[in-house]
Amino acid sequence: MVETLQRAPTYQRFEAPERKLFGPGPSPVDSRVLQAMTTPVLGHLDPLFLACMDDIKSLLRYTFETDNRMTLPISGTGSAGMESCIVNLIEPGDEAIICINGFFGERLLEMTERAGGKPVVVRAEWGTPIDRNKIEDALKSHNAKVVAIVQAETSTGVLQDLKGLGEMAHRHGALLIVDAVTALGTHKVGVDENQIDACYSCSQKGIGAPPGLAPVTFSERAVDSIRKRKTRVQSWYLDVTTIEKYWGSDRAYHHTAPISMNYALREGLRLLAEEGLEPRWARHELNHRAFVAGIDAMGLSLSVAPADRLWALNVVTVPEGVSEAGVRTRLLEDFNIEIGAGLGPFKGRVWRIGLMGFGSTRENVLMVLEALRAAMAREGKTCPSGVEAAESVYAASRG
């Protein structure tokens, strides 16, 4: 007896509220980027889309500050960019110095282990940068193929100084891999200037597009290392020597590119170039300083020392007696504002407040400060307003 098919379930059209995204990512998406995603879909080998791809490569080179030929977006999130750098450069048995001072350093470690590498771990306390002397000590005592480090640790809000690390790695025969997921488009990365061999980021933070693409760039030294591998890259999908044949002059089919996401990435990068890298960095720095002034005036504090703070992601210590989750819930339900919770050892102890990409504006700084004050008040913690202190920073910047 043939069973009667169940009636198909019915659903209403999904409607998402227009959240104010001030967490660790995704960041707010400009209407021009959203509009770009409505452009008619082309085939992934259509000549017009291939021209769009060429624009993306050129814009990414500008944003990474590099002349690297192998610069392209991986179809996947930032973690796909991370994994592409690891699996292409590390073969089974290779020693790799993995710098860990937060959640994403730990992810680098796990990916290295899965690739068959032999990790040499250099650690720092969460909320502090990696000591470069410890990196050099590790290089002196091991035959490392790579040094992997996070420039902008999204879990803690720490900015790592990259100056001299590339030269140090090369002096000891190693390659430098840098995680610029939260740095690209908000801080100077300087791939060529800092002699970075492999660098990856994402589409949804400083660039200001939706999540789904992971820009990567490889130096000629890194490309030469990949081509000289004794074993094939363990991941077929993330093997950049085959992906490059699609993004390069061969135009060989590799996978069906996410067309609309590439439209969005191109538009986000176009707007970034229109603003200019240095003005964009300056905007993030100014809004960070204003936000910190407001936080200080409210009697709150950041968990990272001033010299080591990211501009795009502010990690605020939760005051004693305040419900970390309660305040986040108040912000979401009462003000339509999303901020991030802490990870790992920071869980329940901090709020991660992102002001990045198109979200890094004076209006947003003042709005978040006032909403945070009101949310804490509703959770039983009263404090002064931080708006006036933030405004003073803007006034001083105008001279």
N, C-alpha and C positions, 0 to 999 in steps of 0.2 A: 504494500500500500504506500503510495507516494504521500509523504508528509506535506501538509499545507505550509507554504512559506509564510513566515511572519511578515506582518505589514511593516514596511520600512518606517523607521522613526522619523518624526518631523521636528525640525528645529527652526527657530527664528534666525534671521540674519544676525551674525555676531556684530555687536557694537561695542567698541572700546572707548572708555573715557579718555579725554586728552590729558593724561597725567603730566605733572611737572616732574621731570626726571632729574633728580639731584642725588642719585646714588653713584656707585662705582661704574656704572654703565649698564645699559645703553644710555647715552646722553641725548638731549633734545635734538630732534631732526628738523632742520629748516624746511619751510614749505617748498622752497625751490628744489630741494633734494627729493621730497616726497612727490612733487610734480614730475620730476625726471623719471620716477619709477612707473608713471602712467604712460610713458612713451611706448608706442607699439613695439611688441616683441619681434625681433629679427631672428633669423637662424644664426647659430653660433659660428657659421662659416660665411655668413653674408658679408660682402665687401664693406658695407657700411659699418657693420659691427666690428670687423677687423680694424677699421680706422678708429673706432671708439677705443678698442684695445690699445692701439698705438698711443692715443692720447693719455690713457691711464698710465702706461709705462713711463711716459715722459713726465707726467705730473707726480708720479711716485718718486722718480729720481730727484725731482726738485724737493719734495717733502722730506725724503731721507737724507738729502744733501750728499748725493753720490752720483758718480758716472758709471756705476756698475751696470754692465750689460744685462746680467740676470737679475732683473727687478720686475716683479709681477705680483698679482694677487692670487693667493691660494683660495680655491673654492671651499670655504669652511670658516669657522670662527677663529679667534686668536689662538686657541689651543692647537688648531690645525697648523697654524704658522709655526708655533713652538715645536710641534712634533716633526714638521718638515725639516727644520734646521737640525734637530737631533738625529733623525734617522738617516739623513743624507750625509752627515759628517762623521757619525760614529759607527764603527763596525764592531762586531763581537771581539772582545778582548782589549779594545782601546781604553786607555785611561782618560778620564775626563774630570777636570776640576769643576765642581758644581758649588756655586756660592749660594748659600741659603740664609735669608733673614726674614722670611715670610712664607706665605702659603704657596706662591708661585715658584719660588725656589725649590720647594718640596716637590712640586709637579715636574720641574726639570729633572730632579733626581729620579723620580719614578720612570719617566720616559727614557732616561739614560739606561736604567737597569733593564727595562723591557727591550731596549735595542741591543742588549748584550754588552754594553760598556761597563767599565770598572770605575765607579765613581770614587773620587777623592773629594770629600766634603769639607768646605770651608764655611763655618757658621758664624753668625753674629746674632745677638739678641734681637727678637722682634722689636721693631721700632727704631733700630739703629742701622747705619750703613755697614758694609763689609770693609774690614781693615785690609787695605791693599798690601800691607807687609805680610799678612797671612797668605794672601794669594801668591806672592812671590816665593815665600817659603815652600809652598806646595809645589810650585813650578820647579824649584831647585831640587826637590827631593823625589820627584816623579817624572816619568816620561809621558807627559800628558799630551794628547792630541788636540784637545780643546779646553778653553775656559768658558764657562757659561755663567752669565750674571744678569740680574734683573735691574734695569735702570730705574724704573718707576714701580716700586712694589705696591700693587693695588690693595693688598690686604692690610698694609700698615701706614701708607702715606709717605714712605721714605724715598727720597731721591738719591741715587747712587752717582757719585762723581766718576765719570768714565775717563778722565784725562790720564793719558799714559798707560792705560791698561792694554790697549792694542799693541803698543810698542813693547811692553813687558812680555806679553804672550808670545809675540813673534821672536823676541830675543831668545826665548827658551824653546822655540820650534813648535809653538801651539797656535791654534786659531781662536779668535774671540767671537763668541756668540752673545748677542745682547737682546734681551726682552725689552722692547719699547712699546708695549701694548698701551700703557697709559701715558707715555711720553710723547709719542709722535703727534705733532700738531699742537702740542701744549708747551713743550720744552725743546731746547736744542738737542738733537740726537747726533748730528755730525758724523755720519757713517764714514766718509772718507777722511775727514780731519782726525777722527779718533781711531782710525785704522781698524774698524770693525769688519769682521769677515762674514758674519751672517747676522741679520737683524730681522725681527718680525714684529708685526703690530696687528691691529684689528681695524675694522671699518666703523665701529660704533662709539668710539670715544672722542679723541681729539679731532678726527676727521668729520664726525657728525653725520654719518650715514647709518642706516640700520645695521644690525649685526648680520654676518653671513660671509664676509670676505676677510682674508688675512694677508695684507701686504707683506712681502718678504724681499730681501735683497741679499745677494751673495757676491763677495769680492772675487776677482780672478784667482786669487790664491785659494779661496774656498772651492771654486769651480774646478780648479786643477786637482784638488784633493779628492773631490767627488769622482772625477773621471778616472782617477788612479786607484779606486777601490778594488780590493781583492774579491769582495762579495757584492752581490746585487743589493740595492737598497731594499730593506725588508718590506717596505710599503710600496705597492705598485702605484696607488693613487697619489702618494706624496713624493714620488721620485721626480725631482725638479729637472733632471735631464730629459725626461719625457714630456713633462708639462711645458718646458721651454720650447719644445718643437711646435707646440700649438701657439704659444705666445710669440715665438720668433718668426723668422722668414719662411720656415717650412710650412707653417699653418697646418701641421699634421693633426688629425683628430685625436684628442686624448679623452675628453669627457664633454658633456653638454654643459657649457658654462651657464651660470645663473644670470641670464641676460639683464633682467630688470635691476638686480643688485649691482651689476657693473655700471649701469646707467647712473644709479645713485652714487656709487663710489666716484665716478668721473665728475659728477656735479659737486659733490662735497669737496673733492680735491681742487676743482676749478675755483670754487669760492675761497678756498684756503689760499690759493695762489693769487687770487684777486686782492685779498687782504694783505698778503705778504707774510713770510715766516716771522721776521723780527717783530713787526707790529702785532702779530698774533701772540707770540710769546709774551710781549709786553702787556697785552690785554689780560692774559691769564695771570701774570705776576701782580698787576695792579688789583684785580678783583680778589685775588688770594689775600693780599695785604689788607684790603678793606674788610674782608670777611674775618680775618684773624683779629683785627682791631675790635670788631664788633663782639667776637667771642670773648676776648679779654675783658671788655667792658661789662659783659654779662656775668663775669666771675667764673667762666669756664676756661678750659685749657685744651691745647692740642697734645697728642701723645708723642709727638716727634719734636726734637730740638729744632729751633728756628733755621739753622744752617742746612738742615737735612730734609726740609719739608718739600713735598710736591706742591705745585701751584694748582693743579687740576683736581686734586683729591685731598680733602681736609679730614683728618681722623681726630675726632673730638672725644675727649674722655668723658664718660657718663658720670655726673656728680653722684656722690654718696646719697643713697636713699631714693634715687630716681629709677623708675622702671625703664630700662633701655627699650624693651619691646613696646611698652605702653606709649612712650613718646612717639615711636615710629608709627604705631597704629593711629594715634591722634593726628599726626601729620597727614597720613594717607586719607583718613576718613573725614577730617574736618577741613583740611586745606588742599586736598588732592595732590600732596607732595610726597614723592618717594625718596627716601634716603636708605643707605645700606647699613646692615648689621656687621658686627665684627666676625672674623673668622679665627679658627684655631685658638691660641691663647688669648686673643682679643675678643672672643665671643662673649657677649653680654657686658662688655666693658667699654666699648666705643661705638660711636656712630661714624660711618664713612659718608661724607658729604661731598659729592662731586659737583664742581663748577667747571665744566670742560666743554670745548667745542663751541657750538652755538649757545650753550647754556651759561657760558662765562660772561655775564653782563652785570652792570651796576644794579639794574632793576631786580635781577634774580638774587643777588647778594643781599639786598635790603629785605626782599620778600622772605627769604629763607631765615634770616636772622630773626625777624619779627614772628614768623610762624613757629620757629623753634622755641622762642620765649613763651608764646601763648600755649603751646603744647605742653611745655614743662609746667606752666602754671596750672593747667587742668589736671596734671598728674601730682600736684601738691608742692611744686618747687617754684617759688617766685624768684625772679632776678630782674635786674635793670635791663632796659632796652639797649641793644648794641648798635642801633641805627645811627645815632649821632656820631659815635666813634668811627663808624665806617664812612659816613659822609665826610668826616674831617680828612680822611685819607684821600678821597676823591678831590676835595677842595685843594689840598696841598699839591696834588698832581697837576692841577690846572695852573699852578704857579701863583 
